[in-house]
Every structure is written in structure tokens, then in C-alpha cells.
Amino acid sequence: MTTRASSSHGRLSVCMSSRDYPHINVDKCSEVRTDISNGQDIIRFVESELNPLFREEDEFKKEIIRKASGVFLWVVLVVNRLVDEKDKGQDKKTLQAVLKSLPIDLHDLFARCFENMDDPCATRTLMLWVLFAERSLAPAELECALNFSNEASHDSFPLRQGSVDDCGSYEQLRKRIKHLSKGLVEFQNVSIGTWDKFTFKVIAQPRVQLIHESARDFLLQYNGLRMIDNTLGTSPIPRSHDFLARACMRYLTMKEFQWFRENSHFDCERLISQRVIIKNELNNLRETYPLCEYAVQFMFKHASKAEKGGIFPVHLNHSFGGNQGQVFLTFMHINDIMNHISFDEIQGRETALMHVVAEHGILSCLVDLLNEGVPVNLNGGSFSNVLIAASWTGHPKMVQILLDRGADTNALNKLYGSALQAAAAQGHMDVIHILLKCGADINASGRNHGDALQAAAARGHRDIVKMLLDCGADVSASSGGGHNGNALTAAASEGHMDMVQTLLDRGADVSASSGGGHNGNALTAAASEGHMDVVQMLLDRGANVNALGAGGLDENALQAATSSGRTNIVQMLLDYGADINAEGGLCGSALQGAAYHGYSEIVRILLDRGPDITVQGGYYGTALEQAASEGYQDVVKMLEDHITKVNAESRVGLRRVGGVDGR
């Protein structure tokens, strides 16, 4: 902390790192040396770990502390090494020699740890999983990974002797990984977030991890990985991903999984009323075959990373048994069970291997399948066809090969539209160039994205919007589909100020209706989503403040803003002349919408402007009836007080009129 902050006794939150690099110079600061502060922690650690074995060896402990120079991790590794040697029956003299031989430099100590490995194959397997797994593994998953990662002749699971969930088995596994990793790997309880349909849960579970990031640096940046396995050569990272992909595949080829699929209660064509049965089935699968879920989720991701590094996963097609072989059908069956439970989604029976490798960009496998005669326009998968899958995920080489092989450039799917719309939504400029060059219809519309221009505008891809406009995209096109209906509404809905500016400068109609889109027009969309700067720009450019869209909820901007609780925008629209009593949408007038949602501040603003409080439009009655039905007592009281005030003023007015008439 700075000198001034220190002298003022202010409260300061500090984020500390155990790294001493890169060094950051800050003037007029007091220096905190955490390595010096480590001294007492190191003493306590040495005492607690060595006392059971070295009760009388005070000089021995002092030598460890002296050589540590404040580096706690060095002490952990040295103590682990000495405990291992003591367990082997080594005497005091030998232990002193071991301590004397251990280097002071941390990376040198890492290297010394792996000079003499009792089981090099198991150590390599452990370190590759810890370093390159897409997520940290649970104990049961790691046990399976260690047992099935290397080539084996069996095609079935061996009988399991207990579970790592048992305390004894877990402790045995913990000791094993500590021995194999020379103390660099441990289990730590971490918070794990999981989705169960729409419910997100966080629970603490043990996961395997490195004890410190400096160990990762040693393994990846200082040739530590090749010290463990010299067969990795000059491409250790892609070869490691290939190793994990093969391990996942080897696990899934066990014949028990085919039996599971053939006897499953899950039918992807009949999902209604199956949720409880399917969830029980998935839980049983996870318990019986712990690595199964990881293998299904991440096998193709590992294969893709291997190919990007020049290691081609040629084993996939053969291992899966072809485009729709038995192993692949089992893979998809388990994948659909997991996705149905977590996201209420499936890929279905039409999905083939080619759809999945296209989605993950595994070009070598796709070319092999095409050469084997698999149709290039084969329907199926999450994206309905292979070209849309490759376009959405952004694989230009694959897109070009598919087009060269006769893929339908303008085919539509049920969700993403055409390949061009998919690429535009995801911002893949190089894929868009290829598709347009090969005849993609730049103004084709349909499905959720509307057209390519609308898709790019909604996602904020300004360069792609400019490129599409330069190539002839219709800036005023109302697609009659998509969530927003036109590009300007899409950009306004997402608050992309620069995109709105670009589209207006290129001739977009500022008040154009969105047609069949969810939002009526650009102003309504921006008001609903709370993008005040966009609302201001649209009004300054002449947007009709009272315009109703032909689609969506049939609301104007004021109704959209009040129903969404956008207080500042409500004030702005009223200042620009918005009709306070205009009716439309589900709630009716702006006052009814604010009352229905309980926005008391907006109700107050509207009441100050003198709205018609008796309006009956919408589906839920007057403003008072809507507030009462939803239980917003503060709004109810506000409306009742206003009605009382209005009625009182009316009676006063009538008496005055009566008095004049009486004269």
C-alpha cells in the first residue's frame, strides 16, 4: 500500500501472488516481503510433517529451514522426498546425503524429482491428465484414467475391487498420485458448478491438481514434460492431447457401453415423461463408469487440439466403426442422455460421425469420411448439415472442401438459418468470404437470425456488417423472421451504438417496423433493453416516438420502457412527446404496464403527467386492478391516492361551476 494510505489507516484489499515475477515498480510504497513472512509457516510445516519420523533430529530440521530461503514450495518437495526415503528404511546418514544433494533452485529440484521414476508409464499418464484435461478430474475419474489410458488387450472392464469413494480406497489413491508425481499433484476440495436443467448448483468436491503453477511452468516451458516422456518429441502438447483422445476412445470401446445402449430406457424420439428415469440412468452410468462423462464431453476437443498441432487423429474413424458404427451410436446415445438432463437438448438418431467432426473442425477425419462415400449434404446433428456446422464453428478449410465436394451453399436448418447466417452470427469473416465467393445468397432470410446482416448486427460484428453492405446486403430488409426482424432493430436491441450509427449512415429507415420480429422497431427494442444512448441517437435521427411495430408485442417505445422498468428512458420519451395514453401489448397503456410490474417510481412519473387512469386495455384490467392482482401494495396505494385526489379536484370543480351557474 502507498505511504499515504498507510498513514491514514485506510482499509485496503490486496490480491497477492506467490510469483516474484514480473516485478512491478510502484513509487512511494512500503515493500511487503512474503518470502520473509513464510519463515514461521515453514517452521510449523517442517515440525508437523517430520516430527512423527524425526523426533530427535532438530539439526536435520534446521538444515531444511536454512536451505529453503523462504521458498515454501521447495520445503514441501524436500519433505516429501525425505519421508519417501524414510519409508524405504533409509538411515540418518543416507537421509543427510539426500538432503545435501538436493539443489536449491526450484526448477532444478523439479528435474531431480523425475530422474528416477519407479513407474514412468503411470507417472506420464498422471501428469498428462493433470496438465491437459479440459477440467480437473474427480478421484474416481482419475482412477479410471490411470487404468485405461495405455494400450490394453482387454475389451471389457475388469472387476472393480471397491470404489474410491470408500475412505480407504481414496487414501490409497491419494498416496499413489503423491508418489507418482513426486509430490507435485494433490487432491483439493474445489467448488464445482453444475446445471440440472435450469438449476445451477455449487458443491465442494475433491479434484486433482498441481500443487503450484510453477510446477506447470517447469513441465511446459522448461522441458519437464519431455523429461518424463521423451517420446513426445518436439510437439509435446498436441501429442499429449492425442494421448488423451485415444484414452477416451479406448474407454468408450469397452463392450459394457454397447450393452448399456441396447438395454437403455432412453429413447431420443420419446422424451416426454422420461426425465426421472433418464436421470436415474445417468447417475447409474456415472457411478459405474466414472470416466464416461468426461470421455463423451471432451474426446473430440482433445482430437481437435491434436490436429491443430499437426498430430492427426486417424484412429477416430476406425475406432468408431465408420460414420454410424456401433461405438459411435453408443457415444451419441450417452451424449444425448447427458444433454437432455442438463440442457433439454439432443442431437438425435440422424446424427453421424461426420456431423460431429465438422462441428469440432477435425478436417482429416471429415476428408476420410467423404472419401469413403459419405454424402456431403447428409442431414443430421445439432446444425442439421455439415456445412452449417463447419461455418458456425469457423473452419474455413473445411468449408472450402465441403463446397468443392458439392455442399448446398444455401441450405437452411431449423435454428441457425443458412451457412452464411451462421458464419455472420459467429463473426467468421474468412468463412463468409468463401461462402459469398461460392454463391451464397447474401439476403437469404429465415430462422432465428433473420438474414446474415441481421445476424452480424445482433452480435456486434461491425466489420462483417460493413463487408456485407459493401457486397450488396439490403440495409432495409425486413426478413419477416428472426428475433429482431431487421438489422437496425437487432443492433439497437443489443446496444451496439457504433453499429446503429453505421446502419443509419448507410440508409436504414430509423422508424422501420421489424415485421414479424419480437421487437416492434429499433426505438422500441433499445427502450426495452435499457440502452439510453441508442434511444437518444434514434430520437435525434428522427425516430417516431409513438410508432408501433407490426410484430412482436405490438408495443411502442414508452410501453416497452415502462414494462421493463427503464425509468430514465421513460422520462426521456415523455420529454420527446410520447403519448402517455397509447394502448397496445399485453398490459395496455404505459401506466398499466408499470403497475403490473410494480415499478412504483415509473408509476409516480406517469401520474405526474396526467394519464387516463381508467384505461381498460390489455389483458389484465385497469392499472389499479393489475397492481392489486400482483400484490404491489405500494403501487395500489399510490393509484388509490391519485384517484382520490382526482375525484376531489373534480368535485371542487363541479362546485365552482355550480356556484357560477347559481349566480
N, C-alpha and C positions, 0 to 999 in steps of 0.2 A: 504494500500500500504506500501511497505517497506520504511525504513528510507532513504535509498539511492535513491530510485525512487522519494520520496517526495522532497529531497533536489535538485535533478536535474531538477525539474519541468517537468518531462516527462508526457506524456499523457497515461492514463491507463483506460481501460474499466473494469467496475466492475459489476458482477452479484450479486445482493443482494437477500437474503431470509428473510422472516419475522419470520422464526423459530430461536429460540435461542439454538436449539439442533440439531444434536450433536455439541458439542463445539470443535473447531479446533484451536490448538495452533500453531502459527507461530512466530518464533523468530524475534526480531528487527522490529516489526511492530507497527505503531500507531493504536490505537483502535478507531473504529467508533461505537458509541452507538446510534443506530437508535431509541431506545425507548425514549432516551432523546430528540432527534430531533423531535419526534412526538408531543411534547408539543404544539407548535403553531398550528399544524394541528388539534389537539384535541380541542383546544380553538375555532378555527374557526368553526369546525363541530358542537360543542355544541351551539354556538351562532346562527348559521344558522338554526339548527333544532328546537331549543327551543324558539327562540325569538317570533315567532308568537303566542305561547301559554303561555310563561312565561316571559313576557316583564319586569316585575319588580322583578324577583326572582334571583338577582345576587348571593346571598349567596347559593341558590339552585344549580346554575350552577357551582359555585366554589367547592362545595362539590363533585359533579360528577367528575370534573377535578382532584381534590385531590385524590380521591379514585381510579382513573384509573391507577395510577402508570405507565403512559406511554403506556398502552396497548390499542391501538386504537379500536380493535375489542370489548373489554369489554365496551367501551363507546357507540359503535353502538348498542349493545344489550340492554344496560341500557336505552338509549334514546328511543329506540323503545318501550320498556316496559312502560316507563313513558308517552309517547304520547298515547299509548293504554289506559292507566288508565285515563288520562285526557279526552280522547274522551268518556269514560264511565261516566264522570261527577264527578269524584273524586275531593275532595277539597285539599288544600295545605297540611293540616296536614296528610291526608291519603297518599299523594304522598311522603311526607318526610318519613313516616313509611315504604313505599315500598322501597325507596332508601336505607334506613338504613338496611332493611332486606336482601338486595341483597348481595350475597357472593362476595368476592374479587377474589377468584380463578376462572379462566375462565371455567374450566370443571364443577365446582360446579354451576356456573351461567347457563351453558348449561342445567344442570339437573333441576335447578329451573324453567327454561323456560317451561319444559314439565310436570310439576307437575299438573297443572290444564288446561286441554285442552277442549275447547268448543266443538270441533268436532273431537274426537280421530280417528274415521274411516277415515275421509278426511285427517287428518294430517299424519296418517300412509301411506295412498296411495301416498300422495305427496312425502314424504321422501323416500319411496321405489323406486319410479320412478327416483327421483333425484340421488339417490345413485347407482342404479343398471342398469339404462338404458344403452344400448350399445353406445348410443350417446346422447348428450344433446337435449332436446325437444324444439320445437318452441312453442309459446303461444297457437296456435290452437291445436297442438298435445297434449299439457298438459291439455287443457280444456277437450278434449275427454278422456284422460287417467283418469282424476278425475271423470268423469261421468260414465265410463264403466268398471272400474276395480273391482267393487264389485258385488256380486251376484245380479241379477235383473230378474224379471219375464217377462219383455217385450222381444219380439223378433224382434223389429223394432226400428228405431231411432225416438226419439221424435222430434217434430218440433223445429227447432233452431230459437231462437229469436236474430237475428243479428249474427255478426261474431266478433271474437277477433281482426280482422284486423281493425275494427272501433275503433277510438281513445277512445271513452267512454268505450267500452267493454274491451279493452286492459287494461285500467287503473283500471277497476273494478277487472279484473283477477289479476293484479299486487298487488292490495291491499289484495285480498283474500289469495294469496300464502304467502304474508308477514305475515298476521295474523295467518294462519295455521302453518307456520314454525317458529313462534316467531322471525322472522327477520333473520333466518339462510339461507333463499333461496331468490334469486332475479333474475331478468332478466338482462342480459348483452348482448350488441352487440358483436358478435364474427365473425371472418372471416370464412366463410363456403366455402369449395371447392366442386364443383360438376362437374361431367363428363356429357357432352352431346355428345355421340358417341366419337369422338376423340378430342373434345374441352374441355379444363379444365378451369373453371371459378371460381373466388373467389369473393364472395359478403359478405357484412356485414348484419347480421340478428340477431334479439333478440333470445337468448336461455336461458333456465332456468339452474341455477347452484347454488351451495353453495357459501356463501359469503367468505368462508375461508377454507383451508384444515384442520385447527384444528377442525372445526365442523365435518368433516368426521372422524377424529381420535376419537372424542368423541362418535360418533354414532356407529362406527365399533369396536373400541378397548376398550372402557370403558363402554360397556353395554348400551349405549344410545339408540340403536335401540330397545332392549328389554324393555326399559323403555317406549317407545312409543307403542310397541305392544308385550305384554308378551306371546302371543300365538306362537311366532316364536320359542320359546324353545331354545334348545341347538344347533340348526342348523339354525341360522337366515339368513345366506347368501343363502344357497340352497333353503330354504323356500321362500325367497324373489324372487328368480328367478322363482320359480314355480308360485308365485303370478302373476308376470308379464307375464309369458307364458299363464296363464289362462285368464288374461285380454286381451291379443292379440287375443286369440281364441274366447273369448266372443264377441269381436268387429267384428270379421270376420263372425260370425254366424248370424249376422243381415240379414234379408231376402232381404234388398236392394242390397246386393252384388250379390246374385243369380240373381236378376233381371238385374243387370249391366252386368253379364256374358252372359246371354241369349240374351241381346239386343246390345251386343258389336259389333263394326265394325272390331275388331281384329280377324284375323284367322291365327293361328300359322303355317298353311300349305301354306299360300299365303302371303308372307311378302313383295314382290316387290311392289313398288309404294304406300305403305301404311304408310310411315313414318310420313307424315304431319298429316294424320287422326289419327294415333295412338298417336302421341304426344299431340294433342288436347284432345284426350280421357283421356290420363294420367293426363294432367293438370286439367281437369274437375274432375277426381277422387280425386286428391289431395285436390282440393278446397272444394269439397262436403264432403269428408270423410278424414279429415286430418291425423288421426292416421293409416290409412290403409297401407301406405307405410312402416311405422315402423313395424307394426304387421307382414306384409309379410316377411320383411327382417330379423327380429330378433326373431320371436316366437320360432323357433326350436333351436336357440342358447341359449335362456333362458331355454328351456326344457332340453337341453343337460347339461347345468351347474347345473340345479337342480338335475338331475340324478347322476352326478358325486359326488354330495354331499349327496347322499343317499335318495333323495326325488324323487320317480319315477313318471313321468308324465303320469299316467294311463289314464288320461282324453283325451289324444290326439286321440287315435284310435276311441273312441266312438264319440267324438265331430266332427271329420272329416267325420263320416259316413262310415268308412271302407276304404279299400285300394284305391278305386276310387269313394268315395262318393261325393255328391253334393258340400259339403263345401270344400273338398279337390280340386275338379275341379275348383271351384271359386278361391281358393288360387293359384293354378298353373296358371290360366288364368291371374290374376293380376301380378304374378311373371314374367311371360313371357313378358307381356307388358313392365314392368319396365326394364327387362334385354335387351329387343330388343332396347329400346330407348337409354339406357346407354352403352351397350356393343355389340349390334348387335348379341345377343345370345338368344336362347330359349331352354327350355327343351323338349317341345313338348307334344303331346297328349298321348304318350305311358307312360309318367312318372306317377308313382303310389306312394302312401304314403311310401311304403317300401323302394323305392329308396332314398327318402328324409331323412327318419330316419336313414338309413345306412350311408348316407353322413355326418350326424351330430352325429353319434355314440350313438343314443338313443336305447340301447340294449333292454330294457323292451318292447318298442313298437314293435320292429322287431320280438322278440320272440312271442309276442301275434299274430302278423300277420301270422307268419309261422304256429302257432298252429291253426289258423283259415283256413288254407289251401292255402295261397298264395304261388305260385310256387317259389322255391328258386332261380331258374335261370330266373326269369322274366326279360325280356328285357325292357329298357327304362331309362330315366333320363340322366343327364349330363355324366355319366360314362358308360352308356349302360347296365350295370348289377350291381347287389347289391354287389357282391364280390369285383369287381374292385373299387366301391365307398368306401367300408369299408377299402380296402387295401391302397388306395390313401390317405385317411384321417387318417389312422393309428389307427385302433381299433382292437387290437389282439383278444380280447374275442369274438367280433362279427365275425371276420374272422374264428375263430375256430368253432363257432356254425354253420356258413354257410357251411363250409366244412363238418362238421359232418352231416349236413342235405342234402348233395349231391350236393353242388355247383360245377360247372365246373371249375377246377383249372386253365386250360389253355385257357379259352375263351378270345377272343380278342375284343377290342372295336375300334371305328374309330379314336380315338385320343390318348389314353393312352397306348394302347397295352394290354398286359395281366395284371393280378393282380400282378404278380411278378415284371414286369417292373414298374408298378405304385408305388409299395412299395419301390423299389430301387431308383426311382427318388426322392421320398419324404424322404428317409432316415429312414424308419421304420424297424429297424433291427429285432425286435421281430416278426413282421408280416412276414418278409422274411423267418425266421426260420420255422414258421408254414407252409407256402406255400411249401417250399422245402421238409419238412417232409411229406407233403401230396401229393407229386408227381409233383410239378410244374416243367416244362421244363426250366432248367437254361439257355439254349442257344436259346430259342424261340425268334424269331425276327419279326419285323413288326411295322408299325405305326410310330409315331413321335420319339419315344425313341429308336428305333432300337432293342436292346436287353437289358436285365437287367444290364449287365456290363457297357454298353454304357450309360444307363440312370444314373447309380450311378456315373460314371466318370464325366459326364457333370455337375452334381450338386455338385461335390466335396466331396462325401461321401467316404472318404478313407477307413474307417473300413469296410464298406459294400463291396467295391471293393476287399479288401483283403479276406473277407469271401467268396465272390462269386468265386474268383480264387481258394481258398482252397477247395471249393466244386465242382470244375470241370468246371468253366466257361472258354470258349475258349478266351484267351487273344488276339488272332489274328483274331477273327471272323470279317468278313466284312458282315454286316447284309443285305446290299442291300436296306436298309431303314433307317429311322431316319434322323435327320438333319445332323449328322456328319459321319455316315457310320461305324465307328469302335470306340472302347473305347479310343484309344490313341488320335485320332483326336478330340474326344469330350473333353477330358481333356485339350488338347493343346488349343482348341478354347476358353475355359473358363479361361485359365491362371492358372490352378491348377498345380503348379510346382511339389509339392510332389507326386501328382497323376501320372504325366508324368514319374517321376523317378521310381515309383513303377511298372508301367506297362512295362517300358523298362527293369527293372531288372527282371521282370517275363517273358521276352521273346517277347514282342511286337516288330513287324517289324517297325523300325524307319521311313522307307520310304513307308510303305504300302499305297496303294490307298484306298480312302474311299468308293469306289464302287459307289453307287448311292447317296451318301451324298452330301450335299450342298458344303462342303469344300473338296477340292481335296485330301489333305493328312494333316498330323499333322503340317508340317512346313508351308504349305500354310495357314492353319487355324490360327496358332499362329501369323504369319506375318500380316494377315488381321486384327486381333483383337488388334495388338499392344503389344503383350506380349514378350518383348525383352529378358527377362531371359529364357523363354521357347524356343525361337528361338535359343538362344546361346546354350542351353543344347542339342537340337536336332542336331544342326550342329556339336557340339563336339562329339555326339554319332554316327556321320556318315550319317546324312540325306542327300539325294541327293538334292542339292540346286536348280537344274533345273527340278526336277520331276514334271510332270503334272498328276493330278488326273483324273481318268476315269469318274468321275461325276462332279456335281457342275457346275461351270462356266468355267471349262477347263483352269484354270489359273495355273501358277507356283507361287512360293512364292514371287518373285520380282514383278510380275504383281499385285498380291493381295496387297502387301505393298504399291505400288505406288498409286493404285486406292483408298486406304484407308487413304492416307496421313501420313504414318508412316515413317517419314524422317530418324530417326536413324536406323531403321531396313533396309531401302533401302540401306543405307551406308554399314551396316554390310553384307548384302547379296552380294553386289558388291565386297566387300573385300574378300568374300569367293568364288568368281568366278562365280556369277550368270550371265547368258547370257543376255546381255542388249538388244539384238535384238530378243529374243524369242517372238513368237506370240501366242495368244490364248485369250479366253474370249471375252467379248463384245467389248472391246476397241482396242484390238490388242496387240501392244508391251507395255512395261513399260512406255515409253515416251508418247505414245498416251493416256494411262490411266491417267497419271499425268496431261497432258494438258487438257483432257476432264473435269477433276475435279478442275482445276485451282490451282494446288499445285505448285506455282512458285519456291519454294526452291528445291523441288524434281526435277523439270524440269532442274534447274540450275545444280544440282549434276549429272544428267544423261547426260546433254550436255557436261559437262567436261570430261565424259568418252567416248565421241565419238560415239554416237548411229547413226543408219541409220535413218535420219530424213524424208526420203521419203517413209517409210513403209506404205502400204495401207490396212493392215489387220484390222479386227474388222468390226463393223457396221457403223462407223461414219467418215471414211476417215482418212487422214493423221493427225499427231499431230497438225499442223497448222490449218487445217480445223476444227478439233474438238474444239480447244481453241476459234476460231473465232465464231463458232456456239453457244457456251455457253456464249460468251461475256466477256471472260477473256483477256482484252486488254494488261495487263502487260505480260501475257504469250505469247500472239501474238507477241508483240514487241520483247520479248526475243528470240523467234524462228526465227523471221524475221532477227534480228541482227545476229543470228548464221548462218542462210543460207547465208546472205551477206558475212560474214566472210569466210565461207567455199568456196563460189564461188570465192571470191577474192584470196584466197590461191591457188585455183585450177588454176586460170588464171596466177598467178605468176609462178606456177609450169610448166604450159604449155610454158610460155615464156622462162623459163630456159631451158626446153627441146628443144625448137625451136632454141635457141642460140647455144646449143651444137651441134645440128644437122647441123646448118648453117656453123659451122667451117669446 
